[in-house]
Amino acid sequence: MSLITVVLTLIVVGVLLWLVNNYIPMAGSIKTILNIVVVIAVVLWLLYGFGVLSHSGEIRLPVVK
């Protein structure tokens, strides 16, 4: 995964979330839940993309010498 892909994806997700928060009327609690779900999904996507998490659920840590 290239750095440009990561940055562009984060920009697109951020703009979409901002548009939803500003232009779609909904209760404040629903907006909070939506924001939390999107942030968790983006963090998991980044962890999978950079190889910190594998699809088996194992967490790989760097080897300390």
C-alpha positions in Angstrom: 0.0 0.0 0.0 1.6 3.3 -1.1 1.6 6.4 1.0 -0.3 8.3 -1.7 -3.1 5.7 -1.5 -3.3 6.0 2.3 -3.4 9.8 2.2 -6.0 10.0 -0.5 -8.2 7.4 1.2 -8.0 9.3 4.5 -8.9 12.6 2.7 -11.9 11.0 1.0 -13.1 9.3 4.2 -12.7 12.6 6.1 -14.5 14.7 3.5 -17.4 12.2 3.3 -17.7 12.0 7.1 -17.6 15.8 7.3 -20.4 16.0 4.6 -22.5 13.5 6.4 -22.0 15.3 9.8 -22.9 18.8 8.3 -25.6 18.2 5.7 -27.6 15.1 6.9 -29.8 16.0 9.8 -29.7 13.3 12.5 -29.5 13.1 16.3 -26.2 13.9 18.0 -25.9 10.5 19.5 -26.2 8.8 16.1 -23.5 11.2 14.7 -21.3 10.2 17.6 -21.8 6.5 16.9 -21.2 7.0 13.2 -18.0 8.9 13.9 -16.7 6.2 16.2 -17.6 3.4 13.8 -15.8 5.2 10.9 -12.7 5.9 13.0 -12.5 2.3 14.2 -12.9 1.0 10.6 -10.2 3.3 9.3 -7.8 2.4 12.1 -8.3 -1.3 11.5 -7.8 -0.8 7.7 -4.5 1.0 8.4 -3.4 -1.7 10.7 -4.2 -4.4 8.1 -2.7 -2.3 5.4 0.7 -1.9 7.1 0.8 -5.5 8.3 0.4 -4.9 12.0 -2.6 -7.1 12.0 -2.9 -10.2 9.8 -6.2 -11.8 8.8 -5.7 -14.5 11.3 -5.9 -12.0 14.2 -2.3 -12.3 15.2 -0.5 -9.2 16.1 3.0 -9.0 14.7 5.6 -7.0 16.6 9.0 -6.0 15.3 11.9 -8.0 16.6 14.1 -6.2 19.1 17.8 -7.1 18.9 
